[in-house]
Amino acid sequence: MASAPRWGLAGALVSTCLGWALPQQVDAADLNCNAATLTSPPPGSTVADVRPLFEWVPLPGVERYRVRLVARVQEGEITTNIDTLVAGTAFRPSDPLTTFRADIRIAVTGDCPAPGSLDGIATRYRVDHGLACAIGKPAWDASTTRLTWAEGSSTTEYEVLVFGTPDARLLGRETVRSTVWQPRARLPAGTVLAVQPRCGAAHGDVRVVKTSAD
């Protein structure tokens, strides 16, 4: 006869005679496979940080957490696949999850020996580094023939592109570190100017303006 967990054979016989229901022994591995609730960043949110700090609510009795994270760019390629153990209730990736934009799925459990699929337990986020690498709409001053724009908070340099009309042919491009650009030659009215901010390896959205007549 198989022995009953914790209570032993005597306990099993007594409980059978008296009709008691013994408490079931809970396997610690089952508890460790429960998913923790992420609190920061807010679940489902879009963040600008390419190395976001994830925080979650502690699980009772759990000291080490298994963090599984998958980052996928818009083209479908997986750029990051993390499966690691951490102490405490916070985790920040050691490397950038993307250089621009990516969809993130992350699941945090205890030290689960067989965590299974992320489906159904993962929390979703979106990383958009363009949010931290953004500028306002450029302004063209025909009297001074200068293109100006507001400085981006994390921007290191700007790429200015010049397009002709009506064929939108690229006429030239120049990389600058200031927020002012002036062409070497006079531009005809209607020329399209575009500014794209860069923040290290990442880049922000292109902002466009047309030149006007004097």
N, C-alpha and C positions, 0 to 999 in steps of 0.2 A: 504494500500500500504506500502511495506517495505521501510524504509528510507535508503538512500545511505550512506555508511560509510564516516565520516568526513564532507562531503559536505552538508548533510542534504537534506530535501525534496526540498527546493528552488533551490539548486544547481542542483539537478537531473532534475527538470523541465526546467531550463535554458539550460542545456547541451542537453536535448532532442530536444528543439526547435531550437537551433543553430547548432546542429550536432557535438558538441564537444565530444571528448572521454576523460572521466575523468581518472586520474591515479588510478591504482588499489592499494588498501591498502595491504601492505605486512604484513603478520602475523609474529611476532617476533619469534614464535616457529619454523616456517619454516626456518628462517635464522639460528637459533640455531642448526638445524639438519644438516647443511652443515659440511662436513668433513674438518678438517684442514690438511695441508700438513706437514708431518714430515720431518725434515731436519737433525737431529742427533739422533742416528747414521745414516749414509747413508742408505736409504731404501734398503732392501734386503740384508744387510750385515750380517756378522757373527761377534759377539762380545765375548770377553772373560769374561767380567764383568757379574756376575750373578744378579747384581742389576744395570742394565744400566740406564743412564740418558737419557730420551727421551725429545726432544725439537721440537717445531713446529712453523710454521708461524702464527702470530695472525690473528684471524678472525675479520673483522670490527664490532665494537660495542659489542663484546663479552668480558665479564669480567670473567666469570666462564666457565670452560671446563669440559666436561664429558669424562673421560678416561675409556675405556673398553679394557681389556687385557686378553688374554688366552694363557697360556703356556702348551704345550703338549710334553711329553717325547717320545722317539723313540718307546716305547712299546704301545703308544696310550693313556696312562693315562694323564688326565688333572691334573697338579700339582698346577696351579694357575689360579684363575678366579676373575678378579678385575673389579669392576664397581664403580667408585668414581668421585667426583667433586673436581677440584683443581682451585686455583687462579693462574694466570700467564700462561706462555707458556712452562713449563717444568714439568716433573714428573719422580721421581725415586721410584721404588717399595720399601716398607719398609722391605720386606723379600726377600731372594734369590728366584729367579724364578725356579731354579733347583740346584742340587748338581753336575751336570756334563753337560749334553747336553739337549737342548729343542728347539722346534720350537715355535716361538712367533707370535701372531697376535694382533695388537693394532690399535684401531680407536679412534680418538679424534674429538669431535664435541663441539658445544656450549651446554648449559644445555638443551639438547633435551628431551622433556617429553616422547617420544616414539621412541627410537633410532633404533629399528628394528634389523635386522641381521647384523653381521660383514661382510658378503659376499659382495664383491664389493667395500667396503670402507676401509677395514683393510689393514695396511701395515705389511709386513712379515719380520721377522728377525730370526736369529738362534743364540742361546747362546751356546758357547762351552767353558766351563771352562778349558778344557784340554789345550787350547792355552796358558793359564797363568800358567799351571802346567805341563810344558814340559821340557824334558832334551834331550841332544844330545845322540848319539849312545855311549853306554858304550864301554870301551876298556879293554881287558884282557892282563895282562903282565905275561907271563909264568915264567919269571926269578924271579919275586918277588911274584908270585901267588897272585896278587892283581887285583881287578876289580875297575875301576875308571870311573867317568862320570862328566859332567859339572853340576853345581848347577842350579836348576830351579829358576826362578825369584820369585815365590810365594810358593815354596815348603817348607813344614814343616818336612817331613820325607820321607824315601824311603823304599820300600819293595823289598828285593832281593829273587828271587826264583831260585832253582836249579833243573834241570830236567835231568834225565838219558837218554841215547840213547841205542838202537834205539826206545824204547817204549814210550819215553816222559813222563816217570813216575816221579812224583814230589818226589824229594829226601829230600828237606828241604826248609825252608823259614826263613827269618830274617828281622826284621825292624830296620833300622839304621837312624841316623840323619846326618851323615857325607856323603861325596861323595866318600868314599873309603870303600871297603869291602874285607875281606880276609877270605877264608874258614879255618875251624879248622883242616881239613884233606886235603891231596892232592887230587886234582880232576883229573880224567883221561882226556886225550885229547878228544875233541868232546862233552864234557858235555855242556849242554845249560844253560846259565845264563840269567835271565831276571830281569830288574829293572823297578818298577812302582812307579812314584812319587805321593805323596799325598799332597794336599793343604787343610788342615782342613778336612771337610766332603767330599770334591771332590777328584778325582784322575785323573791322566793323563794317556796317552797311554803307554803301556808296550814297552820297548826297549830291544832287544835281541842280545846276542853275544855268540859265541862258544869258549870254551877254546881250546888252541893250545898246541902242544907239546913243550917241552923245546928247 
